Amino acid sequence: MLKILVPIGISPDANETLQYAVDFASDFTAKVFVMDVYNVSAKAGSLANISEKLAKSGKERLKGIIEKIDAKNVDIKIATYNGELVDGINTIDKELGIDLIILAPRSNDIQEDLYLGNTSGKIIKRTDIPALIVPKGTKYKPFKNILTAFKSGVLKRKRVLDPLLTIKKKHNAKVNLLLVKTPGYTDDDLKINTALLDLCSKLTITENPTTYLGVMEHFQSKHPDLLCVFRRKRGFFVKLWERNTISKSEFSVPIPVLVLSVKKD
């Protein structure tokens, strides 16, 4: 994980997320790219320098946020984009090759009943970049106990596990696998990829209506400090991803969540 992207919204707690990302990057000797997005439509063409002004304003705002944190000698660079958020992330990814996105669950949204707000939800739902969702107020510390939950042990590409492998190796973490048999599961779902099995200290198989309910059943007994799930068509958030926002009544955990996915070739 050499390049980490941190999309900064208008949240007053943006510096907390950036500090977490910088602490994480320092531990993994990675670079941090802080991203700001603005949107100037073609209709604003009469204001020839409005895009330049907004870009400059965005950079100044990001510099102000960066000044509030302990940079720990981490290489922090600023990236701005004129357009839609997801397009901007994908463009920056093509240019730089982003390994991980670190973001807060609710970003610009202030509704207390939401786990994932609209902005953060878009990032998780509509990009193919692994992401680490960090709850407000979380301080970075090495992960020692990782719970990896899934409802199918089939992996089309082994490299989907790369971020998890990197964290496990760096922190000498214990990885517990939780295979949740949900209604309609097939025998193929129970075939667990050998690369996934090689990671684990213990495998638990349970049967629940949803993967999330399976996680909640075993969450207290496993005592994880990181929950790892997969982003795929039949993955953890499959039902929840029908929209961008996710309420706390549908899903909420007090620890960071690593969402694994494979970037398109």
PyMOL commands that set and color helices and strands:
alter all, ss='L'
color gray80, all
select helices_A, chain A and resi 14-28+42-46+50-67+85-96+118-126+158-171+188-190+194-199+211-222+240-242
alter helices_A, ss='H'
color red, helices_A
select strands_A, chain A and resi 3-7+31-38+76-82+100-103+114-116+131-133+145-150+174-181+202-207+226-230+246-247+257-260
alter strands_A, ss='S'
color yellow, strands_A
deselect
rebuild
show_as cartoon
